Amino acid sequence: MANIDTPIWAIEGVALESVDPAVAGSLGHRVLAIQNALGGEDNSHLPLFTGDVYYVDAAQSDDSGDGTSPGTAKKTIGAGIGLLSAGDALTVKAGTYTEVGLDLNVNACELWLEHGTIIAPASGTALTISGNYCMVQSPNGSAFLTVPAGETGLLVSGANCYIHDVRSSCSSSGNIGFDITGNGSVLTNCRCAGPLTAAFKVQGDKVKLEKCGTGGEVGDSSIGYWVTNSCDKPWLLNCSSRGHETAGYQVDAGCTNGIIKDCASGGGDGRWSDADHAFVWSGFTYDSEKTYDQTMNGGTTYNLFQVTGAVRIFDLYGVVETQIENTASSLHVEAYSTGGSADLTQAPGTNIQAAVAGSLLIKNEDATNDIALVSAATPAVEESSNWRSPQVPAVIVADADQTTYIRVVLSVALSTGVIHWHLHWEPLSDNGFVEAV
């Protein structure tokens, strides 16, 4: 290799004999600087992909191409996988692929899915990764798996696989978005929508999910993140769930040493659970405010929220959205099951006759006092006479045998008016939970 003082005309392959030596020396320094920036004379520090790269393009007429260039790409992903050896990569051009039984079954391979790649088989698992140390990713985009009815979007049975930016669309017919049975796999920025059973099912040891998200559909009785099969040391980091009626997060008995860090359970999720209390839940957030619209329909009782276990409630209040009927009727709030009831505000309560839109009903005192009505007919101020804090907490323990509700009781049935209720709460028991009816 030429040293820093070697004349430019002495560097192999450069014929600059006629160049002034002073100028040539300056050029020599520049050449070496560029060379060093690229990793030296032999580029020894420049990261390179050392395997072969093959290509798939759904627009091709068939699989007759050798797959070694975009112009000779295979038509099907299955044919492309058939070309791979350990260390190779397969680039899949955007398009729709309807192949059945796709399986990345070669160790240490990579599958690069362009943004706009849709894998939509008519039956079976949309994509399986059975090879170990494999990577599936959609750089700077997302690949979509359309999950057939009763099936799984992505099954990861290989060990130590990495999956980035893949989405499973179950559309309330597919069972599972992502099923991870292999040990040590990592999923980043993956999404699932509308699974019937679970969005993410974690069964392998030392699995990590990061920045993943899911949304369930009403009536599907699904789970957002299901940790099962006695797996050890799973890690969920900065993941989110919403709309999964069975549970946003469910950790089954036998699972150990898990961490759920900076994760969230949103609106519509059922109660999260950890059967053996074996996980650390650090920075976990949940929907601590519940709302319900009580529309007067001629009844005298209205169930607002269902309570499970033991909870503490704060800030129980209702905003009149539509003026109440001009008939004298008092209102109070109670905890109720078929086994009995307990007042949250004093019975028979406050007369809400003809309360105008914008008026406020608020539990501002203890249970021996009426719920306060703050009318919006004129400017008004309401203060608590017995408490410094405007939040008056109450602990509710649900009936162990019967469904328990927080409900409104009217002394006289009303047919017009809407009250929009709000409730802030926190769990006290392991199964403590509040949900809107």
C-alpha positions, 0 to 999 in steps of 0.5 A, a space after each residue: 500500500 502507498 504511504 502518505 508521502 508516496 507521489 500520486 503517480 506511484 500509486 498503482 493504476 494511476 498514470 499521472 506522470 505529467 502532473 506537477 509533483 506538488 499538485 500530485 502530492 496533494 491529490 495523493 493525500 486526498 485519495 488516501 483520505 477517501 480510501 481510509 474513510 471507506 475502510 482502508 485499501 481493502 475496505 476491511 472496515 466497510 460493512 458488506 452483505 456477504 451472502 447472495 441476494 435473490 429477487 421475487 416479483 409478483 409481476 413476473 409471468 412465472 418462476 422461470 427466472 434464475 432470481 439473481 436480479 430484479 429482471 430475472 426475479 422469481 414470481 413466487 416467494 416459495 420459489 425464492 426461498 428454494 434458492 437460499 442457503 445460509 447467509 443469503 437474502 431474498 428481496 420481495 417486490 411490492 405486490 400480492 402473494 397468495 401462496 399457501 404454506 410459505 416457510 422460511 426454513 433455511 437457517 441464517 437467512 433474511 427476507 426483505 419485504 418491500 413496503 406494499 408486500 401483501 401475503 394473502 393465502 387462501 388457507 393455512 398460516 400466512 408465513 412460518 419462520 422455522 429456520 433459526 437466526 432468520 430475519 424478516 423485515 420491511 425496511 422503512 415500511 410495513 409488510 402485510 399478512 392477511 390471515 385466513 379464517 381460523 389461522 395464524 398470521 406469522 408463526 415463529 418456530 425457529 430460535 433467535 429470529 428477528 422480525 421488524 415492521 410486519 402487520 397481521 390483519 385478522 379481520 375478526 376471522 383469523 385466530 392469532 396474529 403472531 405466534 412465537 414458539 421459538 426461543 430468543 426471538 425479537 419482534 419490533 414495531 409489529 402490529 395486529 388487528 382484529 384477532 379472534 383469539 390473540 394478537 401476540 401469543 408468546 410461548 418461547 423463552 426469552 422472547 422480546 416484543 418492542 413497540 408492538 401494538 394491537 387493536 381488537 374488535 367488539 365481540 371477539 373476546 380476544 387477548 392482546 398479549 397472551 404469555 403462556 406455555 410456562 415460558 421464561 424471561 419474556 420481555 414486553 417493552 413499550 407495547 400497547 393494546 386496546 379493544 381486547 375484551 378478554 384481556 389486554 395482557 394475560 400471563 398464564 400460570 407457570 410463566 416466570 421472570 417476565 418484565 412488562 415495561 412501559 406498556 399500556 392497556 387502552 379503551 375496551 381492554 378486559 382486565 390484565 392478569 398475572 396468574 402467579 404474580 411472577 412478572 414485573 409491571 413497570 410503568 404500566 398504564 391503563 384506562 383509569 377513566 371510564 365513561 357512560 351515556 345514560 339516556 332516559 328511557 322510562 326506566 328507574 335504574 340504569 347500570 353504568 359501570 361493572 365492578 370486579 374485585 376491589 377498587 377505589 373510585 374517584 371523581 364520580 360525576 355526570 354532565 347533562 348532555 340533553 335537558 332532563 324531563 320537567 318531572 320531579 324525580 330524585 337521583 342517587 348512585 349505589 353499588 348493586 348486585 342481586 345480592 344487595 346494594 350499598 349507597 355511594 350517595 344518599 338516597 333518595 337523592 337530589 331532584 334533577 327535574 328540568 336540569 339544563 344541558 351543561 349542568 353537573 351532577 357530582 359526588 362531592 361528599 361522603 356517602 351520607 350526602 346527596 349527589 350535588 347538582 350544579 345547575 348551568 342555568 346561571 353561573 354557579 360554584 360548588 364546594 365540598 363542606 367536609 373535605 379539603 380535596 374535591 376528590 372523595 374516594 370510595 372503596 367498592 368490593 364487588 359481590 363475590 357471587 353476583 355481577 356488581 354494578 355502579 348504578 343510578 336510581 331514580 325515584 320516578 321514571 323519566 323519558 327524556 334527558 341524557 347524562 354523560 357519566 365519568 368515573 376515575 378508578 384504581 385497582 386494589 385487589 389483583 382482580 380489581 377492574 371497572 368497565 363501562 356497561 
